[in-house]
């Protein structure tokens, strides 16, 4: 396990380009299993979680060729289904939550899909019911081995149907759509997730020959087809990384330009940061953030009551950025209530911020009140550990703004979602080193 050593209190400056979107990559990489033809995907982020999925696909027999940085071709014309029942797969599959999304494509094309209970961030319960209930609605038989925590679905041929999802699960919606594109007849999914990365998945599938309508809404219709072909697809920039860089600029009072952000796919992310008093300027497809020499002030509601920032399914505010908003608020003028509705363990990292001197009241597992310092009192560098990807980057931002030296352990968690983060931060002038 590596560590980051960070000397804080340094003002940064320059340009940074966001990586390809992790959450989109985990979805679209699984589509290659739906066709025997060649699929080319570009702007794939070079991060642990995505590389694990690429390795898993390779072990399944997918032919993979690297064309350059972030660019690959995939061809699944000789898939080794026997690997799904091997001990190696049981170990490999459970280390990555995104591995659940190979089940839909495998079930649709080969009539069976298996997966061990997947891992991922320790941010509370993340149930898989939506995925498997969707497959069962399409006609699959479900089985679960409690001793091995091993899930399986099988079907001779999936059949389209109407379904109302019990939650707008992003990965659940993606998995069901990938299963339904090769099903017989029409599938209607109501209460479907509709975020930009899911829209990208649907656009990619349509370019392969699928017939999906309602893309971008919560009512998606899929007319099943006999087969899909190859395609070329480019992954969007990562909106979570973009939000992270906005928070970094504000906390370090730095002048930073974030390049090629795909503004039209950011939803309410820019306006949410503006509510914290952060100045953002649109310059073409870039975000320019000036140095906030006088700090930034949190807006209250029009009746004067305290601002609440809460997560919600898209087009609401993404839960992956709540930890960034929380750490940014520690140096704002004013107070804010952070309400993490979707996961019950994601706010527990605030004890590290409190140790650094932040004024935070953890009301319960879902809510925290932050009273900003207005830069009149700096956070102080400490030794801490990264509990998950998003909390990890929040601690990095806190350390970069803090007085003194901070050490962050368990940085593999950060590397799971952020590509070469220490190198890219050093290019902005940050004093951050990686140690083994």
C-alpha positions in Angstrom: 0.0 0.0 0.0 1.4 3.4 -1.0 1.1 6.8 0.7 0.9 10.4 -0.4 2.9 13.0 1.4 1.5 16.4 0.8 2.8 19.8 1.8 -0.2 22.1 2.0 -0.9 25.8 1.7 0.6 26.1 -1.8 -1.3 28.1 -4.4 -1.7 26.3 -7.7 -2.0 27.5 -11.2 -2.5 26.1 -14.7 -4.6 23.9 -16.9 -5.8 20.3 -16.2 -7.7 18.0 -18.5 -10.2 15.5 -17.0 -9.7 11.8 -17.6 -12.3 9.6 -19.3 -15.3 8.9 -17.1 -14.7 5.9 -14.9 -18.4 5.1 -14.5 -19.1 5.2 -18.2 -16.0 3.1 -19.0 -17.2 0.3 -16.6 -20.5 0.2 -18.5 -19.4 0.5 -22.2 -16.5 -2.0 -21.8 -19.1 -4.7 -21.0 -20.9 -4.1 -24.3 -18.1 -5.7 -26.2 -19.5 -9.1 -25.0 -22.6 -8.5 -27.0 -21.0 -8.9 -30.4 -18.4 -11.1 -32.1 -17.3 -8.0 -34.1 -14.5 -5.6 -33.3 -15.3 -2.7 -31.0 -13.0 0.3 -30.6 -13.2 2.5 -27.5 -11.2 5.6 -26.8 -10.6 7.9 -23.8 -10.5 4.9 -21.4 -9.1 6.1 -18.1 -5.9 4.3 -16.9 -7.1 3.5 -13.4 -7.2 0.4 -11.2 -10.9 -0.4 -11.5 -11.1 -0.1 -15.3 -7.8 -2.0 -15.8 -9.2 -4.8 -13.6 -12.3 -5.1 -15.9 -10.1 -5.1 -19.0 -8.1 -8.0 -17.5 -11.3 -9.8 -16.6 -12.5 -9.5 -20.2 -9.1 -10.7 -21.5 -9.4 -13.8 -19.2 -12.9 -14.4 -20.6 -11.3 -14.8 -24.0 -11.9 -11.3 -25.4 -9.1 -10.3 -27.9 -7.8 -6.9 -26.8 -5.3 -4.7 -28.6 -4.0 -1.4 -27.2 -3.9 1.3 -29.9 -2.4 4.0 -27.7 -3.1 5.9 -24.5 -6.7 5.2 -23.5 -7.5 3.5 -26.9 -8.3 -0.2 -27.3 -10.0 -2.6 -29.7 -12.0 -5.5 -28.3 -13.3 -8.6 -30.1 -15.4 -11.2 -28.3 -15.6 -13.8 -31.0 -14.2 -16.7 -28.9 -15.6 -16.2 -25.4 -14.5 -18.8 -22.9 -17.7 -19.4 -20.9 -15.9 -22.1 -18.8 -13.9 -19.4 -17.1 -17.1 -18.1 -15.4 -17.2 -21.2 -13.2 -13.5 -21.3 -12.3 -12.0 -20.4 -9.0 -9.9 -17.7 -10.7 -13.0 -15.9 -11.8 -14.6 -16.1 -8.4 -11.5 -14.4 -6.9 -11.1 -11.9 -9.7 -14.8 -10.9 -10.1 -15.4 -10.1 -6.4 -12.6 -7.5 -6.3 -14.5 -5.1 -8.6 -18.1 -3.9 -8.3 -18.3 -3.1 -12.0 -17.9 -6.8 -12.8 -21.7 -7.1 -12.2 -22.3 -5.5 -15.6 -20.9 -8.5 -17.6 -23.9 -10.5 -16.5 -26.5 -8.8 -18.7 -24.5 -9.1 -22.0 -23.5 -12.7 -21.2 -27.0 -13.7 -20.5 -28.4 -12.0 -23.6 -25.8 -13.5 -26.0 -24.9 -16.8 -24.5 -27.9 -17.7 -22.3 -26.1 -17.6 -19.0 -24.2 -15.2 -16.7 -22.5 -15.7 -13.4 -20.8 -13.4 -10.9 -19.4 -13.6 -7.4 -20.6 -11.0 -4.9 -18.8 -7.9 -6.2 -16.7 -5.6 -4.0 -16.0 -1.9 -4.3 -16.2 1.0 -2.0 -17.2 0.4 1.7 -19.9 3.1 1.6 -22.9 1.1 2.9 -25.3 -1.4 1.4 -25.4 -1.5 -2.4 -27.9 -4.2 -3.2 -28.1 -6.1 -6.5 -31.8 -6.9 -6.4 -32.6 -4.5 -9.3 -30.2 -6.2 -11.6 -31.5 -9.7 -11.0 -35.2 -8.8 -10.8 -34.8 -7.3 -14.2 -33.3 -10.4 -15.6 -36.0 -12.5 -14.0 -38.7 -10.3 -15.6 -37.0 -10.9 -19.0 -37.4 -14.7 -18.4 -34.2 -15.8 -16.8 -33.9 -18.3 -14.0 -32.0 -17.1 -10.9 -29.9 -19.0 -8.5 -27.7 -18.0 -5.6 -25.1 -20.1 -3.7 -25.0 -18.6 -0.2 -21.8 -20.5 0.7 -19.8 -19.1 -2.2 -21.8 -15.8 -2.5 -22.1 -16.7 -6.2 -25.0 -15.5 -8.4 -26.2 -17.0 -11.6 -28.9 -16.4 -14.2 -29.8 -18.6 -17.2 -32.3 -18.5 -20.1 -32.7 -20.1 -23.5 -34.0 -16.8 -24.9 -34.9 -13.6 -23.1 -38.3 -12.1 -23.9 -39.2 -8.4 -23.7 -41.6 -7.2 -21.1 -42.7 -4.1 -19.1 -41.0 -3.5 -15.8 -41.1 -0.7 -13.2 -37.7 -0.6 -11.4 -37.9 -0.3 -7.6 -35.0 2.1 -7.7 -33.4 4.2 -10.5 -30.2 2.1 -10.2 -27.5 3.2 -12.8 -25.7 -0.1 -13.0 -29.0 -2.0 -12.7 -30.5 0.0 -15.6 -27.4 -0.5 -17.7 -27.3 -4.2 -17.1 -31.0 -4.7 -17.9 -30.7 -2.6 -21.1 -27.7 -4.7 -22.3 -29.7 -7.9 -21.7 -32.8 -6.5 -23.4 -31.2 -5.4 -26.7 -31.0 -9.1 -27.8 -34.3 -10.2 -26.2 -37.3 -11.2 -28.3 -39.8 -8.4 -28.6 -40.2 -5.1 -26.8 -38.9 -4.2 -23.3 -40.1 -1.1 -21.5 -38.2 0.1 -18.4 -39.9 2.7 -16.2 -38.0 4.5 -13.5 -34.8 3.9 -15.5 -31.7 5.9 -14.5 -31.0 8.5 -17.2 -27.6 10.1 -16.4 -25.2 11.1 -19.2 -23.1 7.9 -18.9 -26.2 5.8 -19.4 -27.2 7.9 -22.4 -23.7 7.2 -23.8 -24.2 3.5 -23.3 -27.5 3.6 -25.2 -26.0 5.7 -28.0 -23.2 3.2 -28.3 -25.6 0.3 -28.4 -27.7 2.0 -31.1 -24.6 2.5 -33.2 -24.1 -1.3 -32.9 -27.6 -1.9 -34.3 -29.8 -1.8 -31.1 -33.2 -0.1 -31.2 -33.4 2.0 -28.0 -35.7 5.0 -27.6 -36.4 7.3 -24.7 -32.7 7.8 -24.2 -32.2 10.5 -21.5 -35.6 10.0 -19.9 -36.7 7.6 -17.2 -38.9 5.7 -19.6 -36.7 3.6 -22.0 -38.0 1.3 -24.7 -35.9 -1.4 -26.3 -37.0 -3.4 -29.4 -34.9 -6.5 -29.4 -32.7 -7.4 -32.4 -31.1 -10.6 -33.5 -27.5 -9.5 -33.4 -25.3 -6.5 -32.8 -22.2 -5.4 -34.8 -19.0 -3.5 -34.0 -18.6 0.3 -33.5 -16.3 3.1 -32.4 -17.1 4.9 -29.2 -15.4 7.8 -27.3 -15.9 8.1 -23.5 -17.0 11.4 -22.0 -14.8 13.3 -19.6 -15.3 12.3 -16.0 -17.8 14.7 -14.3 -16.6 13.6 -10.8 -13.1 14.5 -11.6 -14.2 17.9 -13.0 -16.1 18.6 -9.7 -13.0 17.5 -7.8 -10.8 20.1 -9.7 -13.4 22.8 -9.0 -13.2 22.0 -5.3 -9.4 22.0 -5.4 -9.2 25.4 -7.1 -11.6 26.9 -4.5 -9.9 25.4 -1.4 -6.4 26.3 -2.5 -7.5 29.7 -3.8 -5.9 28.9 -7.1 -6.5 30.0 -10.7 -7.2 26.9 -12.7 -8.7 26.1 -16.1 -10.3 22.7 -16.5 -10.2 21.8 -20.2 -12.8 20.1 -22.5 -15.4 19.4 -19.8 -18.4 18.7 -22.0 -20.4 21.4 -20.3 -23.7 20.1 -21.8 -23.3 16.9 -19.8 -22.6 18.5 -16.4 -26.2 19.0 -15.3 -26.5 21.0 -12.1 -22.9 20.4 -11.0 -21.7 24.0 -11.9 -24.7 25.7 -10.3 -24.3 23.6 -7.1 -20.7 24.9 -6.7 -21.9 28.4 -7.4 -24.3 28.0 -4.4 -21.2 27.6 -2.3 -20.0 31.0 -3.6 -17.5 29.6 -6.1 -17.0 31.6 -9.3 -17.0 29.5 -12.5 -16.7 30.9 -16.0 -17.5 29.1 -19.2 -14.9 29.6 -21.8 -15.9 27.5 -24.8 -15.9 24.0 -23.5 -13.6 24.8 -20.6 -14.2 25.9 -17.0 -12.2 28.8 -15.8 -11.9 29.3 -12.0 -10.2 32.5 -10.8 -8.2 32.6 -7.6 -10.7 33.3 -4.8 -8.5 35.7 -2.9 -11.4 37.0 -0.8 -12.8 33.5 -0.2 -16.3 32.4 -1.1 -19.7 32.7 0.6 -22.4 30.1 0.9 -25.8 31.2 -0.3 -28.8 30.8 2.0 -32.3 30.1 0.7 -34.4 33.1 -0.2 -36.2 32.9 3.1 -32.8 33.1 4.9 -32.7 29.5 6.0 -29.5 27.4 5.8 -28.6 25.8 2.5 -29.0 22.0 2.1 -27.1 20.1 -0.6 -28.4 16.6 -1.0 -27.8 13.9 -3.6 -30.4 12.5 -5.9 -30.7 10.3 -9.0 -29.8 12.2 -12.2 -30.6 15.0 -13.0 -30.2 15.6 -9.3 -26.8 16.1 -7.7 -24.5 13.1 -7.9 -23.6 11.4 -4.6 -20.0 11.0 -5.8 -19.5 14.8 -5.3 -21.0 15.3 -1.9 -17.7 14.6 -0.2 -16.0 17.3 -2.4 -18.8 19.8 -1.6 -18.4 19.0 2.1 -14.6 19.6 2.2 -15.0 22.8 0.2 -17.6 24.1 2.7 -15.1 23.8 5.5 -13.4 27.1 4.3 -16.5 28.9 3.1 -18.2 31.9 4.8 -21.4 30.5 6.2 -22.8 27.1 6.9 -24.4 24.3 4.9 -26.2 21.0 5.7 -24.9 18.0 3.6 -27.5 15.3 3.2 -26.2 12.0 1.9 -29.4 10.1 1.1 -28.2 7.3 -1.0 -25.4 5.7 1.1 -25.2 5.3 4.9 -21.5 5.1 5.4 -20.1 7.8 3.1 -19.9 10.6 5.6 -17.8 8.8 8.2 -14.6 10.2 6.7 -15.4 13.6 8.3 -13.7 12.6 11.5 -10.4 13.1 9.6 -11.5 16.6 8.7 -12.4 17.3 12.3 -9.0 16.1 13.3 -7.6 18.7 10.8 -9.6 21.4 12.6 -12.8 21.6 10.5 -16.0 22.5 12.2 -18.4 19.7 11.3 -21.3 18.3 13.2 -22.1 14.7 12.1 -25.8 14.6 12.8 -26.3 11.0 11.8 -24.9 8.6 9.1 -26.7 10.7 6.5 -26.3 14.3 7.5 -23.5 16.6 8.4 -23.6 20.4 9.2 -20.4 22.3 8.1 -19.5 25.7 9.6 -17.0 27.3 7.4 -13.8 28.9 8.6 -13.7 31.6 5.9 -9.9 30.9 5.7 -9.4 32.6 9.0 -8.2 29.3 10.4 -6.3 26.9 8.2 -6.8 23.1 8.4 -3.7 21.4 9.8 -1.8 18.5 8.2 -2.2 15.1 9.9 -1.7 11.4 9.1 -4.9 9.8 7.8 -6.2 6.9 5.6 -8.4 6.9 2.5 -11.6 4.9 3.1 -12.9 5.1 -0.4 -12.3 6.8 -3.8 -14.3 10.0 -3.3 -13.5 10.5 0.4 -9.8 9.9 -0.7 -9.8 12.7 -3.2 -11.5 15.0 -0.6 -8.8 14.3 1.9 -6.2 15.1 -0.8 -7.9 18.5 -1.4 -8.1 19.1 2.3 -4.3 18.3 2.7 -3.4 20.6 -0.2 -5.1 23.5 1.5 -3.9 22.7 5.0 -1.0 24.1 7.0 1.9 21.7 7.3 2.5 18.2 6.0 -0.2 15.5 5.6 0.3 11.8 5.0 -2.5 9.9 3.4 -2.3 6.1 3.5 -4.3 3.4 1.5 -4.0 5.5 -1.7 -4.8 2.4 -3.8 -8.4 3.6 -3.1 -7.7 6.9 -4.8 -5.9 5.2 -7.7 -9.0 3.1 -8.3 -10.7 6.3 -9.7 -8.0 8.9 -10.5 -5.4 8.5 -13.2 -1.8 9.5 -12.2 -3.3 12.1 -9.8 0.0 13.0 -8.1 1.8 13.7 -11.5 -1.1 15.8 -12.7 -1.3 17.8 -9.4 2.5 18.4 -9.5 2.0 19.9 -13.0 -0.2 22.5 -11.3 2.5 23.2 -8.7 1.3 21.0 -5.9 3.8 19.5 -3.4 2.7 15.9 -3.4 4.9 12.8 -3.5 4.1 9.1 -3.7 5.9 6.8 -1.3 5.7 3.0 -1.0 
